[in-house]
Each structure stands twice: as structure tokens, then as C-alpha cells.
Amino acid sequence: MRSAESGRKYELSLKARVPQLAGKGITQEAPAERTLETVYYDTKDFRLTRAGIAVRRSSDTGWCLRLPGHELRFPLGDSKVPAPIATLVRAFTLDRKLRPVAQLRTDRFTHRLADASGRTLATLADDHVTGEFLGGQAVRLDRWRELDVEAGPELLDRLDRTLRKRGAENAWWPSKLRRLMGDTAEGKRGSNEVLPAYLREQFERLRRADLGFRVGEDDSVHQLRVSARKLRSVLQTFKSLVGKKKADAIVAELKWLGAELAPARDAEVSQARLRACLDEVPPELVFGPLRQYLTRDFSRAAQTELARVTEALSSSRYVTLLRSIAALLDTMRPAGKKALRKPLRKTARKLSRATEAAEGLSGAELDKALHNVRKKAKRARYAADAVRPVSGKKLRTWRKQVKAVQQTLGKHQDTVVDRAALRHFAIDGFSENQNTFTFGLLYGRDEAAAKMLRDRFAGQWRTLREGAGPAWLKAGIL
């Protein structure tokens, strides 16, 4: 995809003469002519177009899937949408049939602009477009003209001035398809009330992460997991406002999805953290093929767990979940500002009780209890995030302090997971007659780090209890 600095689009009257851009050392050649036939595909309710995604079949370039940040091409084939394309956009179509919604014929006249030596300086594509919209109640025809100019930034500005003098105007529509469709693909707008808006945002993030995973983007499993967790957490917190039966059913399925995603993400995090810890050990204290151990074990786990994620995202259960979330968002009713307070106060109270339950514990029991506190803190933070647009300064301060608690306990949980992995590596290494001293050293470091993090948490919790929170909420944590 080209940047705004290398190309610009304009509209021009069908009756106007082609602009002459020659002059000052620039010649404009006679046009090269060709005709392009393009068919666009979408669902009946234009789910792809509304998401900024385009599926098209062109007579010259074959099938193309245009995504935000990506453009993927496939062989021309027949008029049936290729299975790989349908799979990639599944989170948006929800398995609804892709059918032709628009047909374009473009008579393109391409002019090359060159300098005295014949070097290409710019190209001017003069497109005469005939469009047929097939997706409405009646077929709609339209004809228009577009100019597409590609050049370096400095020359582009110069050509821009000339084109405007010749009657060209900035193209208002982002694409030929959107011009032909007009407002048809807009669909109904959801409520802007804070809770539906937050859930819609996380649902959109989940679908974008799904798409990212399918095209091989880094960190996509993490983004999928975060969005699923936020949806689940906020639906749990505010289910009295959403509808308990509907919310509970979706939460259960989001829990299933999270369980399918978790091992792959946990393996990524643990491997990166253990490698970083190993890099901090002085070379003279590194014994045995430790990095080979990490690579071997985590590579094997990564392949298994990524296959598990792929299987989950390919299942009918997953599509049913997405449909349920979409249906819920279409029917949610707004809730008043005061109605949002009770669920948030209840969540704050659960966080306080979980912290009290951890007092006096030690060893594995303490680790488990602090992990529960972390989960309760995360839910409280997400609940505060959901109501942030209508919250005051005191709630935002409270949310910041809750996030600090969550992050500290998250690091503590990392040490718990890492110590379990290090113990496993040490046992395996010992059975293979390897020197496992360094694994023991890292284990001891993690134990010391865990103690430091527990002390930090204790101080942060005191700050949270004594900090400035709104009066209606502080009763939930005192």
C-alpha cells in the first residue's frame, strides 16, 4: 500500500479533457489503455465493508483480500471465493455466505510523465468507471471519473496545483466500492453509552487479533487473549445490567476460548522471561546446554499449542460465540451512571476479601491466593476501564492503584510459573547427566524476586486502602 506522500486521488468531470501536466522539463506521453473488470464480494449485510475489508476478483490481478495493513493476492480461478480468503475473514462474516455485491468496469488511460532523459517522474491514471451495485433492493448504476497520480512528494505538490486549476477535486470516497455503495454499508449504529461502547471496542479488537493470527502477525495470540479476557471480565461484573442468562452463557464460552489460548501465550512469556534471566547470569556460572534445553522444550510446546489455537478458531463453537456476542451488542440497553456503581463496588469488595484471605498463608497456598488476588484486581481494573468516560478523578486514581497491584502480582505469578519450569528442566537435565547448577541458581533468584514482589504488593495494598477513592466505592474495600 502506498503512502499519502507518493500518491493522491482526485475526481474530475466525465466531460473534462485529460489534464496536461507537461512543462518545465516534463513530457506527458500518450496514454496506455486497458479495461479492468472487478467484482466485489461481501455478506448480505456488508460486514466486510463496514470493517474496512475488501474481497475482490479482478480480471488482471486475480483475487485480492485487502485488510488494514495487508493486501493478499490469490490466483484468478473461478468466481467462487477461495477457501483461504473465507477462512481469513471468518471472524467478520461469521460463516455467512460471500456473494457479489458490486461490479466495476474501469477504462484506464495511464499517462507516463518523464524527464528529458526518459526517466519516469510520475504516472497519471485517468479512470472512467462504470459501476453496478448489486447488494440493494434494486440494481443501481453509476458512472464517474477518477484521477490517480503517483510521484515523489515535491513533484506531487506541483502536479496537485496544476490539476486543481484543470478542475480536479479531492476524491471524497476512500475507494471505488464505497463510492458506488454510498451509505448502504453503514448499518445501524450501536449505543454510545459507555458499557456497550466498551464491549464493542473489545469485540472489534478480538476480531482484529483473530485476523492477525490467521495472517501470521506477531503477538496476535496475546491480543486475542487480552480481548477475550476483558470481554469476559466486564460481562461478569455488569451481568445484572446486560442480562444474567445471556451474560453467563457468553462468559462460559469466553472461558473456554481463554483456556484454548492460554498455553500458547504462557509458553511465549515463559520462554522470553527465562532467556532474559539466563542472559543476566555471568558466563562463568552458566553450565550445561541450557539454551538448547529451552529451545527444545519450548519449540515443541509452541507447535502443539499453536495448533490448538488454530483448531479452536476453526471450530463452529468459536463462530457461535462470536455470533452470540454480536447479537448481545445489537440488543443492549443503556444503563445510567448510578446503575454502573453497584457492580463496580461489588467487584472492589471481592478484591478486598481475596486479599484478606491471603493473610497468614505461606508456600504454595500463598502463591495460589495471591494469584486469585491478581485476578480480582484485573477484573476491578477492567470494570473501571469500562466506566472511565463517566468516572471522576478519584475513580481514575483508584483504578491506577489497582493496576499497580495487578502488575506486581502478575510479575509474582511469573516467578511461580518459571520456578515450576526450572524444576522440570533440572529434573530432565539430571536424568541426562547434565550439570543443573544454573537452573538451581535461577530458581533461587526467582524465589528472592518473589519475596521482594510480595513486600511491594503489601505496600501497594496499603496505599490502595488508604488512597483517594470515591466515597461510594471506598465502602467496598474498607
Secondary structure as GFF3:
##gff-version 3
##sequence-region A 1 478
A	DSSP	beta_strand	7	11	.	.	.	ID=ss1
A	DSSP	beta_strand	27	28	.	.	.	ID=ss2
A	DSSP	beta_strand	32	42	.	.	.	ID=ss3
A	DSSP	alpha_helix	47	50	.	.	.	ID=ss4
A	DSSP	beta_strand	54	58	.	.	.	ID=ss5
A	DSSP	beta_strand	62	67	.	.	.	ID=ss6
A	DSSP	beta_strand	70	74	.	.	.	ID=ss7
A	DSSP	alpha_helix	83	88	.	.	.	ID=ss8
A	DSSP	alpha_helix	90	93	.	.	.	ID=ss9
A	DSSP	beta_strand	99	114	.	.	.	ID=ss10
A	DSSP	beta_strand	120	133	.	.	.	ID=ss11
A	DSSP	beta_strand	140	151	.	.	.	ID=ss12
A	DSSP	alpha_helix	153	165	.	.	.	ID=ss13
A	DSSP	beta_strand	169	170	.	.	.	ID=ss14
A	DSSP	alpha_helix	176	181	.	.	.	ID=ss15
A	DSSP	three_ten_helix	184	186	.	.	.	ID=ss16
A	DSSP	alpha_helix	194	214	.	.	.	ID=ss17
A	DSSP	alpha_helix	220	237	.	.	.	ID=ss18
A	DSSP	alpha_helix	239	242	.	.	.	ID=ss19
A	DSSP	alpha_helix	244	279	.	.	.	ID=ss20
A	DSSP	three_ten_helix	283	285	.	.	.	ID=ss21
A	DSSP	alpha_helix	290	313	.	.	.	ID=ss22
A	DSSP	alpha_helix	316	331	.	.	.	ID=ss23
A	DSSP	three_ten_helix	338	340	.	.	.	ID=ss24
A	DSSP	alpha_helix	341	358	.	.	.	ID=ss25
A	DSSP	alpha_helix	363	386	.	.	.	ID=ss26
A	DSSP	three_ten_helix	388	390	.	.	.	ID=ss27
A	DSSP	alpha_helix	393	431	.	.	.	ID=ss28
A	DSSP	alpha_helix	437	466	.	.	.	ID=ss29
A	DSSP	alpha_helix	471	474	.	.	.	ID=ss30
###
